[in-house]
Amino acid sequence: MKKKSKRYKEISKSAIKDKKIEIKEVLDLVKKNCTTKFDESIDVSLRINLKQSKGGDLSLRTTVNLPNGSGKKNNIAVLCEAEKVDNAKKAGADIAGSDDLLEKIASGKFNFTKLICTPAMMGKIGKHGKVLGPKGLMPNPKLGTVSTDLTKAIKDIKTGLVEIRNDKDGNLASTIGRKSFSSDKLLENFNHFVESVKKEKPDTIKGEFIKATFLTSTMGISYKIGAK
């Protein structure tokens, strides 16, 4: 059995099991437990009333643009026509290319966390889906990563556009900021995230869409919000 660290044992003392906790109190507890030296991520997890069927028709996959950003630094690559490469770099892309970038992707040698593609290049990148798909890097119009407006697409990702997707059991998670964020900014991001998910509720789903909400940090413990 893995031995628990002194730090974990200490923050575990703040665990709350039989008390209703409001979001403001939870945020204070989560931030207090961020005792590591790095800027821990503050993460929200939701259990929603949406389980994928065998056909996968009941699923939620979209983006949420956090008002105060996520604090996450993405390494953005842009696949576009050769004449647009310079503009993509000027717009803030860390990597930009055309057929040369396709060659790197084909070889499996790439170091980016987000890939934006112009519609004209989608026909060429399709065959690389087996490489990009499992890594969550395949461009998708619904996620803002297929666009003719490269400047906007790059800016959105750099300033707080986060992707959300539920698993087969109806769970989804996302970062809403970092421990360096003020509680007010984290609260604003949290409220915006939850309200955005609520708006995605399918008409065919009855009752409450969000069944449970949890908040934690990278190295912290999880708190259930508004639950006994």
Residue frames as a rotation matrix with the C-alpha (Angstrom) as fourth column:
MET 1
0.575 0.818 0.000 0.00
0.818 -0.575 0.000 0.00
0.000 0.000 -1.000 0.00
LYS 2
-0.102 -0.613 0.784 1.29
0.557 -0.688 -0.465 3.43
0.824 0.389 0.412 -0.97
LYS 3
-0.250 -0.086 -0.965 2.24
0.945 -0.239 -0.223 5.53
-0.211 -0.967 0.141 2.03
LYS 4
0.657 0.570 0.493 0.49
0.647 -0.762 0.018 8.91
0.386 0.307 -0.870 2.27
SER 5
-0.347 -0.847 0.402 2.66
0.526 -0.531 -0.665 11.99
0.777 -0.019 0.630 2.58
LYS 6
-0.590 0.060 -0.805 2.67
0.745 -0.345 -0.571 14.32
-0.312 -0.937 0.158 5.59
ARG 7
-0.941 0.232 -0.246 1.30
-0.299 -0.910 0.286 17.09
-0.157 0.343 0.926 3.37
TYR 8
-0.506 0.789 -0.349 -1.64
-0.166 0.309 0.937 14.93
0.846 0.532 -0.026 2.26
LYS 9
-0.309 0.360 -0.880 -2.39
0.852 0.516 -0.088 13.85
0.422 -0.777 -0.466 5.84
GLU 10
-0.800 -0.066 -0.597 -2.39
0.407 -0.790 -0.459 17.50
-0.441 -0.610 0.659 6.90
ILE 11
-0.820 0.517 -0.246 -4.79
-0.567 -0.673 0.475 18.75
0.080 0.529 0.845 4.22
SER 12
-0.525 0.636 -0.566 -7.02
0.229 0.746 0.626 15.70
0.820 0.199 -0.537 4.75
LYS 13
-0.734 0.218 -0.643 -7.86
0.650 -0.046 -0.759 17.16
-0.195 -0.975 -0.108 8.15
SER 14
-0.755 0.440 -0.486 -9.92
-0.402 -0.896 -0.188 19.80
-0.518 0.053 0.854 6.32
ALA 15
-0.868 0.466 -0.170 -12.14
0.121 0.532 0.838 17.19
0.481 0.707 -0.519 4.65
ILE 16
-0.627 0.750 0.211 -15.86
-0.652 -0.357 -0.669 17.79
-0.426 -0.557 0.713 5.20
LYS 17
-0.970 0.223 -0.092 -18.32
0.145 0.843 0.517 14.92
0.194 0.489 -0.851 4.83
ASP 18
-0.323 0.903 -0.283 -21.53
0.938 0.344 0.027 15.74
0.122 -0.257 -0.959 6.70
LYS 19
-0.144 0.247 -0.958 -22.01
0.377 -0.882 -0.283 19.42
-0.915 -0.402 0.034 6.12
LYS 20
0.657 0.425 0.623 -23.53
0.741 -0.216 -0.636 21.46
-0.136 0.879 -0.457 3.31
ILE 21
-0.229 -0.850 -0.475 -20.76
0.555 -0.515 0.654 23.56
-0.800 -0.114 0.589 1.75
GLU 22
0.850 0.479 -0.217 -21.34
0.141 -0.605 -0.783 26.61
-0.507 0.635 -0.582 -0.40
ILE 23
0.706 -0.552 0.444 -19.04
0.612 0.161 -0.774 27.39
0.356 0.818 0.452 -3.31
LYS 24
0.566 -0.513 0.645 -17.34
-0.427 -0.852 -0.303 30.38
0.705 -0.104 -0.701 -1.62
GLU 25
0.601 -0.314 0.735 -16.39
-0.697 0.243 0.674 28.26
-0.391 -0.918 -0.073 1.38
VAL 26
0.808 -0.279 0.519 -15.17
0.400 0.907 -0.135 25.46
-0.432 0.317 0.844 -0.89
LEU 27
0.709 -0.553 0.438 -12.98
0.244 -0.391 -0.888 27.86
0.662 0.736 -0.142 -2.87
ASP 28
0.500 -0.514 0.697 -11.36
-0.806 -0.570 0.158 29.10
0.316 -0.641 -0.699 0.34
LEU 29
0.638 -0.214 0.740 -10.66
-0.363 0.764 0.533 25.52
-0.680 -0.608 0.410 1.45
VAL 30
0.836 -0.298 0.460 -9.29
0.541 0.586 -0.603 24.45
-0.090 0.754 0.651 -1.93
LYS 31
0.607 -0.624 0.492 -6.97
-0.109 -0.678 -0.727 27.47
0.788 0.387 -0.480 -2.14
LYS 32
0.541 -0.377 0.752 -5.83
-0.839 -0.180 0.514 26.92
-0.059 -0.909 -0.414 1.45
ASN 33
0.695 -0.211 0.687 -4.86
-0.008 0.954 0.301 23.36
-0.719 -0.214 0.661 0.55
CYS 34
0.872 -0.441 0.213 -2.68
0.244 0.013 -0.970 24.52
0.425 0.898 0.119 -2.35
THR 35
0.833 -0.551 0.041 0.52
-0.239 -0.292 0.926 24.17
-0.499 -0.781 -0.375 -0.35
THR 36
0.411 -0.712 0.569 2.85
0.846 0.530 0.053 23.08
-0.339 0.460 0.820 -3.16
LYS 37
-0.307 -0.664 -0.682 5.39
0.306 -0.748 0.590 25.45
-0.901 -0.028 0.432 -4.69
PHE 38
-0.939 -0.044 0.341 3.88
0.344 -0.165 0.924 25.42
0.015 0.985 0.170 -8.19
ASP 39
-0.683 0.713 -0.156 0.73
-0.692 -0.701 -0.175 27.22
-0.234 -0.012 0.972 -9.35
GLU 40
-0.815 0.346 0.465 -1.80
0.272 0.937 -0.222 24.42
-0.512 -0.055 -0.857 -8.90
SER 41
-0.783 0.621 0.019 -4.80
-0.133 -0.197 0.971 24.09
0.607 0.758 0.236 -11.18
ILE 42
-0.657 0.696 0.290 -8.26
-0.404 -0.001 -0.915 24.58
-0.636 -0.718 0.282 -9.65
ASP 43
-0.924 0.207 -0.323 -10.58
-0.184 0.499 0.847 22.01
0.336 0.842 -0.423 -11.21
VAL 44
-0.238 0.920 0.311 -14.32
-0.849 -0.041 -0.527 21.46
-0.472 -0.390 0.791 -11.30
SER 45
-0.992 0.024 -0.128 -15.91
-0.039 0.886 0.462 18.06
0.124 0.463 -0.877 -11.90
LEU 46
-0.295 0.954 0.058 -19.57
-0.927 -0.271 -0.260 17.54
-0.232 -0.130 0.964 -12.70
ARG 47
-0.881 0.228 0.415 -21.71
0.283 0.956 0.075 14.43
-0.380 0.183 -0.907 -12.79
ILE 48
-0.610 0.652 -0.450 -24.43
-0.758 -0.645 0.093 15.17
-0.230 0.398 0.888 -15.31
ASN 49
0.039 0.760 0.649 -27.65
-0.213 0.641 -0.738 13.37
-0.976 -0.109 0.187 -16.17
LEU 50
0.670 0.087 -0.737 -26.27
-0.736 -0.048 -0.675 12.17
-0.095 0.995 0.032 -19.48
LYS 51
-0.032 -0.653 0.757 -24.87
-0.254 0.738 0.625 8.73
-0.967 -0.172 -0.190 -20.11
GLN 52
-0.428 -0.202 -0.881 -23.70
-0.891 -0.066 0.449 7.70
-0.149 0.977 -0.152 -23.54
SER 53
0.685 0.631 0.363 -25.70
-0.486 0.768 -0.418 4.98
-0.542 0.110 0.833 -25.21
LYS 54
0.227 -0.605 0.763 -24.04
0.471 0.754 0.458 2.26
-0.853 0.255 0.456 -27.26
GLY 55
0.481 0.022 0.876 -24.41
0.865 -0.178 -0.470 4.47
0.146 0.984 -0.105 -30.30
GLY 56
-0.497 -0.763 -0.412 -22.83
0.835 -0.549 0.009 7.40
-0.233 -0.340 0.911 -28.50
ASP 57
-0.151 0.505 0.850 -25.71
0.666 -0.584 0.465 9.69
0.731 0.636 -0.248 -29.47
LEU 58
0.891 0.449 0.062 -26.10
0.243 -0.589 0.770 11.18
0.382 -0.672 -0.635 -25.98
SER 59
0.057 -0.922 -0.382 -22.88
0.996 0.026 0.085 13.07
-0.068 -0.385 0.920 -25.40
LEU 60
0.960 0.167 -0.225 -21.80
0.179 -0.983 0.035 16.60
-0.215 -0.074 -0.974 -24.64
ARG 61
-0.042 -0.992 0.123 -18.76
0.929 0.006 0.369 18.02
-0.367 0.130 0.921 -26.36
THR 62
0.754 0.313 0.577 -18.32
0.504 -0.840 -0.203 21.75
0.421 0.444 -0.791 -26.58
THR 63
-0.429 -0.902 0.051 -16.19
0.687 -0.362 -0.630 24.66
0.586 -0.235 0.775 -25.42
VAL 64
0.736 0.549 -0.397 -16.54
0.676 -0.561 0.477 27.23
0.039 -0.619 -0.784 -22.65
ASN 65
-0.028 -0.726 0.687 -14.78
0.427 -0.630 -0.648 30.58
0.904 0.276 0.328 -22.79
LEU 66
0.193 0.061 -0.979 -13.88
0.981 -0.007 0.193 31.37
0.004 -0.998 -0.061 -19.19
PRO 67
0.893 0.283 0.351 -14.20
0.316 -0.948 -0.040 35.13
0.321 0.147 -0.936 -18.48
ASN 68
0.741 -0.656 0.144 -10.91
-0.600 -0.550 0.581 35.24
-0.302 -0.517 -0.801 -16.56
GLY 69
0.121 -0.700 -0.703 -9.04
-0.796 0.355 -0.490 32.63
0.593 0.619 -0.515 -18.57
SER 70
0.893 0.206 -0.399 -7.88
-0.016 0.903 0.429 29.23
0.449 -0.377 0.810 -17.39
GLY 71
0.582 -0.760 0.290 -4.28
-0.703 -0.290 0.649 30.06
-0.409 -0.581 -0.703 -16.60
LYS 72
0.466 -0.392 0.793 -3.20
0.363 0.902 0.233 27.10
-0.807 0.179 0.562 -18.71
LYS 73
-0.002 -0.565 -0.825 -0.46
-0.715 -0.577 0.396 27.75
-0.699 0.591 -0.402 -21.25
ASN 74
0.706 0.309 0.638 -1.13
0.201 0.776 -0.598 26.01
-0.679 0.550 0.485 -24.54
ASN 75
-0.540 -0.819 -0.192 1.44
-0.136 -0.140 0.981 25.42
-0.831 0.556 -0.036 -27.24
ILE 76
0.459 0.887 -0.053 -0.64
-0.097 -0.009 -0.995 26.26
-0.883 0.462 0.082 -30.31
ALA 77
-0.744 -0.596 0.302 0.08
0.217 0.212 0.953 24.93
-0.632 0.775 -0.028 -33.78
VAL 78
0.257 0.807 -0.532 -1.69
-0.431 -0.397 -0.810 26.18
-0.865 0.438 0.246 -36.91
LEU 79
-0.541 -0.303 0.785 -2.04
0.523 0.609 0.596 24.13
-0.659 0.733 -0.171 -40.07
CYS 80
0.458 0.690 -0.561 -2.90
0.009 -0.635 -0.773 26.42
-0.889 0.348 -0.297 -42.95
GLU 81
0.863 -0.155 0.480 -2.15
0.494 0.065 -0.867 27.32
0.103 0.986 0.133 -46.54
ALA 82
-0.008 -0.999 -0.050 1.46
0.997 -0.004 -0.075 28.37
0.075 -0.050 0.996 -47.16
GLU 83
-0.366 -0.138 0.920 0.52
0.386 -0.922 0.015 32.00
0.847 0.361 0.391 -47.77
LYS 84
0.583 0.672 0.456 -1.16
-0.186 -0.436 0.880 32.24
0.791 -0.598 -0.129 -44.35
VAL 85
0.348 -0.505 -0.790 1.71
0.787 0.615 -0.047 30.86
0.510 -0.605 0.611 -42.27
ASP 86
-0.693 -0.680 0.241 3.29
0.471 -0.679 -0.563 34.26
0.547 -0.276 0.790 -41.52
ASN 87
-0.228 0.701 0.676 -0.05
-0.503 -0.679 0.535 35.73
0.834 -0.218 0.507 -40.48
ALA 88
0.681 0.471 -0.561 -0.66
0.149 0.661 0.735 32.80
0.717 -0.584 0.380 -38.13
LYS 89
-0.095 -0.818 -0.568 2.71
0.904 0.168 -0.393 33.37
0.417 -0.551 0.723 -36.46
LYS 90
-0.775 -0.161 0.612 2.01
0.037 -0.977 -0.210 37.08
0.631 -0.140 0.763 -36.11
ALA 91
0.165 0.950 0.266 -1.35
-0.458 -0.165 0.874 36.23
0.874 -0.266 0.407 -34.52
GLY 92
0.131 -0.199 0.971 0.42
-0.991 -0.022 0.130 34.30
-0.005 -0.980 -0.200 -31.78
ALA 93
0.944 0.187 -0.272 0.78
-0.217 0.972 -0.086 30.73
0.248 0.140 0.959 -33.05
ASP 94
0.436 -0.820 0.371 3.76
-0.502 0.121 0.857 28.94
-0.747 -0.560 -0.359 -31.50
ILE 95
-0.654 -0.535 0.534 4.06
0.158 0.594 0.789 26.71
-0.739 0.601 -0.304 -34.56
ALA 96
0.432 0.796 -0.424 2.64
-0.391 -0.259 -0.883 27.32
-0.813 0.548 0.199 -38.01
GLY 97
-0.714 -0.699 -0.039 3.08
-0.350 0.308 0.885 25.43
-0.606 0.646 -0.464 -41.23
SER 98
0.247 0.745 -0.620 1.50
-0.958 0.092 -0.271 23.83
-0.145 0.661 0.737 -44.26
ASP 99
0.762 0.028 -0.646 2.73
-0.294 0.905 -0.308 20.64
0.576 0.425 0.698 -45.92
ASP 100
-0.314 -0.948 -0.054 5.88
-0.281 0.147 -0.948 20.79
0.907 -0.282 -0.313 -43.77
LEU 101
-0.459 0.242 0.855 3.77
-0.886 -0.050 -0.462 20.63
-0.069 -0.969 0.237 -40.60
LEU 102
0.668 0.725 -0.164 1.81
-0.742 0.664 -0.089 17.73
0.044 0.181 0.982 -42.06
GLU 103
0.271 -0.668 -0.693 5.07
-0.202 0.665 -0.719 15.82
0.941 0.335 0.045 -42.49
LYS 104
-0.708 -0.533 0.463 5.93
-0.521 -0.047 -0.852 16.35
0.476 -0.845 -0.244 -38.82
ILE 105
0.010 0.814 0.581 2.48
-0.960 0.169 -0.221 15.16
-0.279 -0.555 0.784 -37.77
ALA 106
0.715 0.247 -0.654 2.80
-0.540 0.790 -0.291 12.10
0.444 0.561 0.698 -40.01
SER 107
-0.143 -0.884 -0.446 6.10
-0.134 0.464 -0.876 11.23
0.981 -0.065 -0.184 -38.35
GLY 108
0.583 0.458 -0.671 4.57
0.589 0.331 0.738 11.58
0.560 -0.825 -0.077 -34.89
LYS 109
-0.376 -0.801 -0.466 7.13
0.926 -0.311 -0.212 14.22
0.024 -0.511 0.859 -33.98
PHE 110
-0.094 0.370 0.924 5.21
0.204 -0.902 0.381 17.24
0.974 0.224 0.009 -32.77
ASN 111
-0.631 -0.233 -0.740 5.13
0.761 0.001 -0.649 19.22
0.152 -0.973 0.176 -29.55
PHE 112
-0.761 0.467 0.450 1.90
-0.407 -0.884 0.230 21.18
0.505 -0.008 0.863 -29.40
THR 113
-0.885 0.465 0.017 -1.13
0.217 0.443 -0.870 20.95
-0.412 -0.766 -0.493 -27.13
LYS 114
0.236 0.957 -0.170 -3.69
0.110 -0.200 -0.973 22.49
-0.965 0.211 -0.153 -29.52
LEU 115
-0.790 -0.442 0.426 -3.97
0.445 0.066 0.893 22.28
-0.422 0.895 0.145 -33.29
ILE 116
0.155 0.787 -0.597 -5.94
-0.160 -0.577 -0.801 24.83
-0.975 0.220 0.036 -35.30
CYS 117
-0.640 -0.321 0.698 -6.65
0.562 0.424 0.710 24.09
-0.524 0.847 -0.091 -38.96
THR 118
-0.552 0.480 -0.681 -8.13
-0.685 -0.727 0.042 26.09
-0.475 0.490 0.731 -41.83
PRO 119
0.432 0.825 0.364 -11.07
-0.397 0.537 -0.744 24.44
-0.809 0.177 0.560 -43.67
ALA 120
0.654 -0.196 -0.731 -8.97
-0.739 0.041 -0.672 24.16
0.162 0.980 -0.118 -46.83
MET 121
-0.389 -0.910 -0.144 -6.44
-0.812 0.412 -0.414 21.93
0.436 -0.044 -0.899 -45.05
MET 122
0.029 0.473 0.881 -8.95
-0.836 0.495 -0.238 19.59
-0.548 -0.729 0.410 -43.41
GLY 123
0.874 0.324 -0.361 -8.95
-0.482 0.666 -0.569 17.30
0.056 0.672 0.739 -46.44
LYS 124
0.185 -0.908 -0.375 -5.22
-0.410 0.276 -0.870 16.71
0.893 0.315 -0.321 -45.99
ILE 125
-0.557 -0.473 0.683 -5.27
-0.781 0.018 -0.624 16.14
0.283 -0.881 -0.380 -42.24
GLY 126
0.444 0.887 0.126 -8.09
-0.884 0.412 0.220 13.61
0.143 -0.209 0.967 -42.19
LYS 127
0.595 -0.233 -0.769 -5.80
-0.080 0.935 -0.345 10.62
0.800 0.267 0.538 -42.72
HIS 128
-0.547 -0.837 0.017 -3.82
-0.040 0.006 -0.999 11.59
0.836 -0.547 -0.037 -39.62
GLY 129
0.248 0.782 0.571 -6.84
-0.701 -0.262 0.663 11.23
0.669 -0.565 0.483 -37.36
LYS 130
0.743 0.015 -0.669 -5.52
0.276 0.903 0.328 7.97
0.609 -0.428 0.667 -35.90
VAL 131
-0.319 -0.922 -0.219 -2.48
0.734 -0.094 -0.673 9.86
0.600 -0.375 0.707 -34.60
LEU 132
-0.778 -0.010 0.629 -4.21
-0.175 -0.957 -0.231 13.07
0.604 -0.289 0.743 -33.52
GLY 133
0.147 0.989 -0.022 -7.54
-0.296 0.065 0.953 11.68
0.944 -0.134 0.302 -32.30
PRO 134
0.424 0.020 -0.905 -6.30
0.675 0.659 0.331 9.69
0.603 -0.752 0.266 -29.28
LYS 135
-0.593 -0.721 -0.358 -4.31
0.794 -0.449 -0.410 12.74
0.135 -0.527 0.839 -28.15
GLY 136
0.268 0.811 -0.520 -7.36
0.800 -0.488 -0.348 15.01
-0.536 -0.322 -0.780 -28.38
LEU 137
-0.436 -0.602 -0.669 -5.67
0.119 -0.776 0.620 17.09
-0.892 0.191 0.409 -31.07
MET 138
-0.574 0.252 0.779 -7.90
0.818 0.224 0.530 16.50
-0.040 0.941 -0.335 -34.09
PRO 139
-0.972 0.198 -0.129 -9.32
-0.201 -0.979 0.013 19.87
-0.124 0.039 0.992 -35.23
ASN 140
-0.453 0.891 0.034 -13.09
0.891 0.454 -0.020 20.19
-0.033 0.021 -0.999 -34.88
PRO 141
-0.509 0.296 0.808 -15.34
0.236 -0.855 0.462 23.08
0.828 0.426 0.365 -36.01
LYS 142
0.558 0.817 -0.145 -17.51
0.321 -0.052 0.946 22.68
0.765 -0.574 -0.291 -32.88
LEU 143
0.545 -0.441 -0.713 -14.45
0.811 0.060 0.582 23.25
-0.214 -0.896 0.390 -30.70
GLY 144
0.921 -0.099 -0.377 -13.24
-0.132 -0.989 -0.063 26.34
-0.367 0.108 -0.924 -32.50
THR 145
0.023 -0.988 0.154 -10.16
-0.134 0.149 0.980 24.62
-0.991 -0.043 -0.129 -33.90
VAL 146
-0.398 -0.085 0.913 -11.29
0.893 0.192 0.407 24.71
-0.210 0.978 0.000 -37.54
SER 147
0.479 0.547 -0.687 -11.58
0.469 -0.820 -0.327 28.31
-0.742 -0.166 -0.649 -38.64
THR 148
0.381 -0.316 0.869 -10.93
0.808 -0.342 -0.479 30.81
0.449 0.885 0.125 -41.40
ASP 149
0.688 -0.121 0.716 -10.36
-0.323 -0.934 0.152 33.48
0.650 -0.336 -0.681 -38.75
LEU 150
0.213 -0.696 -0.686 -7.03
0.583 0.654 -0.482 32.31
0.784 -0.298 0.545 -37.37
THR 151
-0.623 -0.454 0.637 -6.46
-0.141 -0.736 -0.662 35.42
0.769 -0.503 0.395 -35.28
LYS 152
0.113 0.774 0.623 -9.71
-0.898 -0.189 0.398 34.88
0.425 -0.604 0.674 -33.35
ALA 153
0.778 0.195 -0.597 -9.17
-0.063 0.970 0.235 31.13
0.625 -0.146 0.767 -32.98
ILE 154
-0.162 -0.932 -0.324 -5.67
0.511 0.201 -0.835 31.62
0.844 -0.300 0.444 -31.55
LYS 155
-0.610 -0.041 0.791 -6.79
-0.459 -0.796 -0.395 34.41
0.646 -0.604 0.467 -29.23
ASP 156
0.452 0.878 0.156 -9.74
-0.691 0.234 0.684 32.37
0.564 -0.417 0.712 -27.90
ILE 157
0.647 -0.245 -0.722 -7.52
0.376 0.926 0.022 29.45
0.663 -0.286 0.692 -26.92
LYS 158
-0.422 -0.906 0.031 -4.85
0.471 -0.248 -0.847 31.66
0.775 -0.342 0.531 -25.39
THR 159
-0.672 0.168 0.722 -7.36
-0.497 -0.825 -0.270 33.65
0.550 -0.540 0.638 -23.33
GLY 160
-0.702 0.294 0.649 -9.39
-0.604 0.238 -0.761 30.87
-0.378 -0.926 0.011 -21.76
LEU 161
0.239 0.775 -0.585 -11.31
-0.928 0.360 0.098 28.64
0.286 0.519 0.805 -24.18
VAL 162
-0.651 -0.427 0.628 -11.58
-0.635 0.759 -0.142 25.21
-0.416 -0.491 -0.765 -22.55
GLU 163
-0.370 0.475 -0.798 -12.94
-0.596 0.537 0.597 22.03
0.712 0.697 0.085 -24.07
ILE 164
-0.438 0.287 0.852 -15.38
-0.751 0.404 -0.522 19.86
-0.494 -0.869 0.039 -22.16
ARG 165
-0.205 0.358 -0.911 -16.58
-0.661 0.636 0.398 16.35
0.722 0.684 0.106 -22.92
ASN 166
0.314 0.378 0.871 -18.46
-0.914 0.368 0.170 13.85
-0.256 -0.850 0.461 -20.80
ASP 167
-0.828 -0.557 -0.063 -17.34
-0.559 0.811 0.172 10.26
-0.045 0.178 -0.983 -20.42
LYS 168
-0.599 0.602 -0.528 -19.61
-0.043 0.634 0.772 7.23
0.800 0.485 -0.354 -20.83
ASP 169
-0.398 0.429 -0.811 -20.80
0.888 0.402 -0.224 7.53
0.230 -0.809 -0.541 -17.21
GLY 170
0.552 0.702 0.450 -21.80
0.608 -0.708 0.360 11.18
0.571 0.075 -0.817 -17.47
ASN 171
0.496 -0.471 -0.730 -18.76
0.604 -0.416 0.680 12.77
-0.624 -0.778 0.078 -15.81
LEU 172
0.505 -0.433 0.747 -16.96
0.590 -0.459 -0.665 15.83
0.630 0.776 0.024 -17.14
ALA 173
0.487 -0.438 -0.756 -14.19
0.695 -0.330 0.639 17.99
-0.529 -0.837 0.144 -15.76
SER 174
0.462 -0.386 0.799 -12.30
0.553 -0.579 -0.599 21.17
0.694 0.718 -0.054 -16.51
THR 175
-0.524 -0.638 -0.564 -9.90
0.851 -0.422 -0.314 23.63
-0.038 -0.644 0.764 -14.98
ILE 176
0.642 0.715 0.277 -11.38
0.710 -0.691 0.137 26.97
0.289 0.109 -0.951 -13.92
GLY 177
0.768 -0.426 0.478 -8.13
-0.401 -0.902 -0.160 28.70
0.500 -0.069 -0.863 -13.05
ARG 178
-0.050 -0.877 -0.477 -5.03
0.359 0.430 -0.828 28.54
0.932 -0.213 0.293 -10.86
LYS 179
0.255 0.133 -0.958 -4.32
0.963 0.048 0.263 29.00
0.081 -0.990 -0.115 -7.17
SER 180
-0.762 -0.605 -0.232 -2.80
0.611 -0.790 0.053 32.41
-0.215 -0.101 0.971 -8.03
PHE 181
-0.428 0.705 0.566 -6.25
0.284 -0.489 0.825 33.60
0.858 0.514 0.009 -9.19
SER 182
-0.824 0.270 0.498 -8.27
-0.561 -0.506 -0.655 35.64
0.075 -0.819 0.569 -6.71
SER 183
-0.751 0.607 0.259 -11.31
0.357 0.704 -0.614 33.94
-0.556 -0.369 -0.745 -5.19
ASP 184
0.053 0.797 -0.602 -13.56
-0.296 -0.563 -0.772 36.41
-0.954 0.219 0.206 -7.02
LYS 185
-0.221 -0.203 -0.954 -12.10
-0.969 -0.062 0.238 35.45
-0.108 0.977 -0.183 -10.41
LEU 186
-0.988 -0.134 -0.075 -12.37
-0.138 0.989 0.049 31.75
0.067 0.059 -0.996 -9.64
LEU 187
-0.468 0.883 0.037 -15.97
0.249 0.172 -0.953 32.21
-0.848 -0.436 -0.300 -8.52
GLU 188
0.115 0.489 -0.865 -16.83
-0.706 -0.572 -0.418 34.08
-0.699 0.658 0.279 -11.71
ASN 189
-0.568 -0.404 -0.717 -15.22
-0.800 0.476 0.366 31.34
0.193 0.781 -0.593 -13.81
PHE 190
-0.955 0.228 0.188 -17.00
0.126 0.890 -0.438 28.62
-0.267 -0.395 -0.879 -11.83
ASN 191
-0.158 0.968 -0.193 -20.44
-0.012 -0.197 -0.980 30.22
-0.987 -0.153 0.043 -12.21
HIS 192
0.047 0.123 -0.991 -19.89
-0.926 -0.367 -0.089 30.82
-0.374 0.922 0.096 -15.91
PHE 193
-0.831 -0.434 -0.349 -18.76
-0.533 0.802 0.271 27.22
0.162 0.411 -0.897 -16.44
VAL 194
-0.792 0.565 0.230 -21.73
0.288 0.678 -0.676 25.70
-0.538 -0.469 -0.700 -14.61
GLU 195
0.082 0.861 -0.501 -24.26
-0.264 -0.466 -0.844 27.95
-0.961 0.202 0.189 -16.37
SER 196
-0.244 -0.258 -0.935 -22.69
-0.960 -0.071 0.270 27.10
-0.136 0.964 -0.230 -19.75
VAL 197
-0.992 -0.113 -0.056 -23.07
-0.117 0.990 0.078 23.38
0.047 0.084 -0.995 -19.07
LYS 198
-0.463 0.885 0.046 -26.70
0.195 0.152 -0.969 23.84
-0.865 -0.439 -0.243 -18.00
LYS 199
0.070 0.478 -0.876 -27.46
-0.723 -0.580 -0.375 25.46
-0.687 0.659 0.305 -21.35
GLU 200
-0.629 -0.400 -0.667 -26.30
-0.760 0.496 0.420 22.29
0.163 0.771 -0.616 -23.10
LYS 201
-0.595 0.452 0.665 -29.06
-0.215 0.708 -0.673 20.19
-0.774 -0.543 -0.324 -21.53
PRO 202
-0.961 0.274 -0.042 -30.87
0.048 0.312 0.949 18.21
0.273 0.909 -0.313 -24.28
ASP 203
-0.386 0.898 0.210 -34.64
-0.869 -0.431 0.244 18.68
0.309 -0.088 0.947 -24.50
THR 204
0.209 0.485 -0.849 -35.12
-0.273 0.863 0.426 14.95
0.939 0.143 0.313 -24.07
ILE 205
-0.611 -0.505 -0.610 -33.53
0.452 0.410 -0.792 14.94
0.650 -0.760 -0.022 -20.59
LYS 206
0.471 0.840 0.270 -35.95
0.098 -0.354 0.930 15.38
0.876 -0.412 -0.249 -17.70
GLY 207
0.844 -0.077 -0.531 -35.12
0.535 0.074 0.841 16.67
-0.026 -0.994 0.104 -14.21
GLU 208
0.698 -0.643 -0.314 -31.88
-0.371 -0.700 0.610 18.25
-0.612 -0.310 -0.727 -13.03
PHE 209
0.856 -0.436 -0.278 -29.09
-0.181 0.252 -0.951 18.13
0.484 0.864 0.137 -15.58
ILE 210
-0.253 -0.958 0.138 -26.21
-0.446 -0.011 -0.895 18.56
0.858 -0.288 -0.425 -13.10
LYS 211
0.617 0.536 -0.577 -26.49
0.134 0.651 0.747 15.87
0.776 -0.538 0.330 -10.43
ALA 212
0.759 -0.429 -0.490 -23.33
0.558 0.042 0.829 16.60
-0.335 -0.902 0.271 -8.43
THR 213
0.736 -0.533 0.418 -20.51
-0.085 -0.685 -0.724 19.16
0.671 0.497 -0.549 -8.41
PHE 214
0.704 -0.591 -0.393 -17.00
0.664 0.352 0.660 18.77
-0.252 -0.726 0.640 -7.01
LEU 215
0.825 -0.510 0.242 -14.04
-0.333 -0.786 -0.520 21.11
0.455 0.349 -0.819 -6.68
THR 216
0.746 -0.661 -0.081 -10.40
0.519 0.501 0.692 20.26
-0.417 -0.559 0.717 -6.11
SER 217
0.594 -0.666 -0.451 -6.85
-0.755 -0.655 -0.026 21.35
-0.278 0.356 -0.892 -6.92
THR 218
0.300 -0.528 -0.794 -4.01
-0.655 0.491 -0.574 19.49
0.693 0.693 -0.199 -8.61
MET 219
-0.558 -0.637 -0.531 -2.57
0.006 0.637 -0.771 18.14
0.830 -0.434 -0.352 -5.35
GLY 220
-0.680 0.349 0.645 -5.54
-0.730 -0.404 -0.551 18.70
0.068 -0.846 0.529 -3.07
ILE 221
-0.829 0.511 0.226 -8.62
0.396 0.823 -0.407 16.81
-0.394 -0.248 -0.885 -1.89
SER 222
-0.722 0.614 0.318 -12.05
0.229 -0.221 0.948 16.97
0.653 0.758 0.019 -3.46
TYR 223
-0.827 0.540 -0.154 -15.06
-0.023 -0.306 -0.952 18.78
-0.561 -0.784 0.265 -1.97
LYS 224
-0.502 0.760 0.413 -18.65
0.831 0.292 0.473 18.18
0.239 0.581 -0.778 -2.95
ILE 225
-0.985 0.082 0.152 -20.50
-0.098 -0.990 -0.099 21.47
0.143 -0.113 0.983 -3.35
GLY 226
-0.392 0.904 0.169 -23.93
-0.897 -0.417 0.148 22.03
0.204 -0.094 0.974 -1.85
ALA 227
0.132 0.414 -0.900 -24.24
-0.209 0.900 0.383 18.40
0.969 0.137 0.206 -0.68
LYS 228
0.735 0.163 0.658 -24.73
-0.672 0.045 0.739 16.82
0.091 -0.986 0.143 2.71
